[in-house]
């Protein structure tokens, strides 16, 4: 009986996800480039510039770039984190600096694996997605942080 309920729940979940993930009707925005990343606070975060264009479809109004970053840091340990932004489509090349905050371990200088997802949507929430797997270089910044407020 318990297995039947589990199977029924799995079938229902699959049906709901299939309905939610119906084919998008919007043309995707185009990812132009990503990186290099600048370490913030000794690796407590990384700022990564992402450049994209959403001029392929004049009905696109919103772009949501998301970055998942992982890096082998030491002794086989992995630093990983996620960051995102939400922007209006301007029909021109746009650059957003996305801050990726690690889950547990700090990032280091060097190469990191990045999965970049660029979702673009119309006003009617018809969305499309572009996914790119790449590597980005992480480096120390030039100390351009904001001064403390008094």
C-alpha positions as CSV (number, residue, x, y, z in Angstrom):
1,X,0.0,0.0,0.0
2,X,2.8,2.4,0.9
3,X,4.6,1.6,-2.4
4,X,1.4,2.3,-4.3
5,X,1.1,5.7,-2.6
6,X,4.7,6.5,-3.3
7,X,4.3,5.6,-7.0
8,X,1.1,7.6,-7.2
9,X,2.8,10.6,-5.6
10,X,5.7,10.3,-8.1
11,X,3.4,10.1,-11.1
12,X,1.5,13.2,-9.8
13,X,4.7,15.1,-9.2
14,X,5.9,14.3,-12.7
15,X,2.6,15.4,-14.2
16,X,2.8,18.7,-12.3
17,X,6.4,19.4,-13.3
18,X,5.6,18.6,-16.9
19,X,2.7,21.0,-16.9
20,X,4.8,23.7,-15.2
21,X,7.7,23.2,-17.6
22,X,5.6,23.5,-20.7
23,X,7.5,24.6,-23.8
24,X,8.5,28.3,-23.8
25,X,7.3,30.5,-26.6
26,X,9.9,33.3,-26.1
27,X,13.2,33.4,-28.0
28,X,16.1,33.2,-25.5
29,X,18.3,36.0,-24.6
30,X,21.9,35.4,-25.6
31,X,24.8,35.1,-23.1
32,X,27.8,36.9,-24.4
33,X,30.5,36.4,-21.7
34,X,31.1,35.7,-18.0
35,X,34.1,36.5,-15.8
36,X,36.7,36.8,-14.6
37,X,35.6,36.7,-11.0
38,X,37.0,39.1,-8.3
39,X,37.4,37.6,-4.8
40,X,35.7,39.6,-2.1
41,X,36.8,39.6,1.5
42,X,39.4,36.9,1.0
43,X,37.0,34.5,-0.8
44,X,33.9,35.1,1.3
45,X,32.2,36.0,-2.0
46,X,33.1,36.4,-5.7
47,X,31.8,39.1,-8.0
48,X,31.4,37.8,-11.6
49,X,30.4,40.1,-14.5
50,X,27.9,38.5,-16.9
51,X,27.2,40.1,-20.2
52,X,24.1,39.2,-22.2
53,X,21.8,40.6,-24.9
54,X,18.0,40.1,-24.9
55,X,17.3,41.6,-28.3
56,X,16.3,38.4,-30.1
57,X,12.7,38.8,-29.1
58,X,11.1,42.3,-28.7
59,X,8.6,40.9,-26.2
60,X,11.2,40.0,-23.6
61,X,11.0,42.2,-20.5
62,X,13.0,40.4,-17.8
63,X,16.3,38.6,-17.7
64,X,17.5,36.5,-14.8
65,X,21.1,35.4,-14.9
66,X,22.1,32.8,-12.3
67,X,25.6,31.5,-11.6
68,X,26.5,28.3,-9.8
69,X,30.2,28.2,-9.0
70,X,32.3,25.3,-7.7
71,X,36.0,25.2,-7.0
72,X,38.4,22.6,-5.6
73,X,40.2,24.6,-2.9
74,X,42.5,22.3,-0.8
75,X,42.8,18.7,0.3
76,X,40.1,17.7,-2.2
77,X,37.5,20.1,-0.5
78,X,35.0,21.9,-2.7
79,X,33.8,25.5,-2.3
80,X,30.5,26.2,-4.0
81,X,27.9,28.8,-4.1
82,X,25.1,30.5,-6.1
83,X,24.2,34.0,-7.1
84,X,21.7,35.7,-9.3
85,X,20.3,39.0,-10.5
86,X,17.0,40.2,-12.1
87,X,17.1,42.9,-14.8
88,X,14.9,44.6,-17.3
89,X,15.7,43.8,-20.9
90,X,17.0,46.9,-22.7
91,X,17.5,45.4,-26.2
92,X,21.2,46.4,-25.8
93,X,24.2,44.5,-24.4
94,X,23.9,44.5,-20.6
95,X,26.4,43.6,-18.0
96,X,25.4,42.6,-14.5
97,X,27.9,41.8,-11.7
98,X,26.6,38.8,-9.8
99,X,27.8,38.1,-6.3
100,X,28.3,34.4,-5.6
101,X,28.5,33.6,-1.9
102,X,30.0,30.2,-0.9
103,X,27.9,27.7,1.1
104,X,30.7,26.6,3.5
105,X,34.2,27.1,2.3
106,X,35.8,30.3,0.9
107,X,36.8,30.5,-2.8
108,X,40.5,30.8,-3.7
109,X,42.4,32.4,-6.6
110,X,42.5,30.1,-9.7
111,X,40.0,28.3,-12.0
112,X,36.4,27.5,-11.0
113,X,33.7,25.6,-12.8
114,X,30.7,27.7,-13.6
115,X,27.2,26.8,-14.7
116,X,25.5,30.0,-16.0
117,X,21.7,29.9,-16.6
118,X,20.2,32.9,-18.4
119,X,16.4,32.9,-18.1
120,X,14.5,35.5,-20.1
121,X,10.7,36.1,-19.9
122,X,7.9,38.0,-21.5
123,X,5.3,40.0,-19.6
124,X,3.0,36.9,-19.9
125,X,5.7,34.8,-18.1
126,X,6.6,32.8,-21.2
127,X,10.2,32.1,-20.5
128,X,13.2,30.5,-22.2
129,X,16.5,29.4,-20.8
130,X,20.1,29.3,-22.1
131,X,22.6,27.2,-20.0
132,X,26.3,27.4,-20.4
133,X,29.0,25.3,-18.6
134,X,32.3,27.0,-18.5
135,X,35.4,27.9,-16.4
136,X,36.1,31.3,-14.9
137,X,39.3,32.6,-13.5
138,X,39.0,34.0,-9.9
139,X,41.5,36.6,-8.8
140,X,42.1,39.0,-5.9
141,X,40.5,42.5,-6.4
142,X,42.2,45.8,-6.3
143,X,40.7,46.7,-2.9
144,X,37.9,48.9,-4.4
145,X,35.4,48.2,-1.6
146,X,33.3,50.9,-0.1
147,X,34.6,52.9,2.9
148,X,32.7,52.4,6.2
149,X,29.9,54.9,6.8
150,X,30.2,57.2,9.8
